[in-house]
Amino acid sequence: MDSNKRELLSNGTGPVSLDPDVNPDEEEEKQRLISQVLELQNTLDDLSCRVDSVKEENMKLKSENQVLGQYIENLMAASSVFQSTSPRSKKKSGAKKKGDK
């Protein structure tokens, strides 16, 4: 035994204290808390991995969106339907329509 007269053994369900001063309920609570901490650590690790994979997917999608945006701009530039007209002709035609009504 160590200087604190405490020795822990494993009986398959977790460490068991041989110190007569330790309450079995306290030891059970300690083991329950240790199990919860380990479970939370595993959950945190899983969430961290998920965050990393979502970041990677986000970067891929941003890149794809840039490519698609450039493709659409090129299509619009090549099509006469999307060519801009001079602002003066729009104003004149709009003024005539208003005057006609």
Order of alpha helices (4+ residues) and beta strands (2+ residues): beta-beta-alpha-alpha
